[in-house]
Amino acid sequence: MTILYNCRHSGDQYRITKFDSEMNVVSSYLCSLEECDCPRGPHPTCRHRQMLPKFIARQHVGDEWFLDFDRGGWVQIGPMALPEGVTMITFDHVDVHNAIADAVGEPHAVIPKHIPRRL
């Protein structure tokens, strides 16, 4: 079974989310280069802290690229990777954040309502 990870900004940290082969969220952790809230967080390192420099170096934070950590490869999940005739519904970053938040039991992002400017 292929396990994929993606990385998004989450304030001053990063959120690395693990997906199963059917793109269901398995787990999601906040991390930085120095610490992680995963069960191995208190240890000197964890796979999330090993992945984060890879996401940063490849500039794949907040995009449609996923890391297959066990095999060391990158997978693009998005319109460019789909077969002809297949359409993918895309979400903005807030929708992605909220979907992950639902899966891991965290609060949703709140977007302030737009206040129109007077001319």
PELINVEN-V389372 format. One record per backbone hydrogen bond with DSSP energy under -1.0 kcal/mol. CO is the residue of the C=O (numbers start at 1). NH is the residue of the N-H. E is the energy in kcal/mol with one decimal. If there is no record, write none. Layout:
{{CO	NH	E} {CO	NH	E}}
//
This chain:
{{4	19	-3.3} {5	67	-2.9} {6	17	-2.2} {7	62	-3.4} {8	15	-3.0} {10	13	-1.6} {13	10	-2.8} {14	31	-2.9} {15	8	-2.0} {16	29	-2.3} {17	6	-1.9} {18	26	-3.3} {18	27	-1.1} {19	4	-2.0} {20	23	-2.1} {24	20	-2.3} {27	18	-3.0} {29	16	-2.5} {30	37	-2.2} {31	14	-2.7} {35	32	-3.1} {38	41	-2.2} {40	43	-1.8} {46	50	-1.4} {47	51	-2.0} {48	52	-2.4} {51	54	-1.1} {51	55	-2.0} {52	56	-2.5} {53	57	-2.7} {54	58	-2.1} {55	60	-2.7} {56	59	-1.1} {64	77	-3.0} {66	75	-3.0} {67	5	-1.8} {67	69	-1.2} {68	72	-2.1} {68	73	-1.3} {73	68	-3.2} {75	66	-3.3} {78	81	-1.5} {83	86	-2.0} {92	96	-2.0} {93	97	-2.7} {94	98	-2.9} {95	99	-2.2} {96	100	-2.4} {97	101	-2.9} {98	102	-2.5} {99	103	-1.9} {100	104	-1.9} {101	106	-2.7}}
//
